[in-house]
């Protein structure tokens, strides 16, 4: 599997994991968990975008 594809998959995983943490933080009223979820979601988006850019340059 290409490096770019791996980055895209890992990025999507972090996005989903971040959204779950964010919602859990909202439900249990834990601002730290909510902030951690937002951060991980953003990290996932960046990693996914990096994978897409790498994919363009691999061609």
N, C-alpha and C positions, 0 to 999 in steps of 0.2 A: 504494500500500500504506500502511496506517495506521501511524503511529508506534509504536503499541503492538505491532503484529505484527512490525515490524522489531526492536524491543527483545527480543521473545520469541525470534526467530530468532537474533539475535546472541548472546543469552544461552545458548541451547542449543549454539551453535557453540563458545563459550568453555568450556562445561561439558565437552564432548567433548574439546576440545583439552587442557584441564586434566587430564582422566583419562588421556589418552595420555601426557602429560609425567610424570604421577605414576607410572604403570606403568613407563615407560622409566627413570625415576630409580631405581625399585626394582630393575629388572633389571640396570642397570649400576652399581648401588650408589653413586648420586650423590645425596646428601641435599639438595643445593641445588636440583637439577632436580625432585626429588620435592616439595619445599616450594613451588617455583614452580607446579607442577601443581596442588597442593592450593589454593593461593591463586587461581589462574585458574579453577578449578572453582567455588570459592565466589563469585567475582566473577560468573561466568556465571549461577549460581543467583539471585543478587540481581538481575541485569539482567533475567532472565526473569520474575521476580516483579514487578518494576517495570512491565514490559510488560503483565502480566496486570492489575495495578491500574489502569494507564492505560486499558486496554480497558473496564474497568467504568465509568470516568468518562466515556468517549467516548460512551456510549449515551444 
